[in-house]
Amino acid sequence: MSRKIAFRKRRQNRLGMILVSMVVLMLLGVITLNSLELRATSESYLSQKEDLLSKIEDEKMRTEEIEEYEKYTQTKKYIEEIAKDKLGLVYDNEIIFKKGD
């Protein structure tokens, strides 16, 4: 009878070891898959970051252009151009030639 009990214990130990090994392998597989997904997500975020940084640089350049244009619009030359082009104003001593049809 003690032989049967010893055989059962060995059998149970083997079954327990097999089950534990299967669980460990399954966990390893899940962790590996999640790791691959995280790497892909990380690469995606890095490319998105680079795109956003380039957009920031573009917007900084655009801001500088707008500031320069703002300074230009406050000059006398700009005011004269607008007065001539849009309003048709001229100086008193200025002669205007019109193209004949």
Summary of the structure (lengths in Angstrom):
residues: 101
radius of gyration: 40.4
end to end distance: 126.6
largest distance: 130.5
contacts: 174
relative contact order: 0.04
helix: 81%
strand: 0%
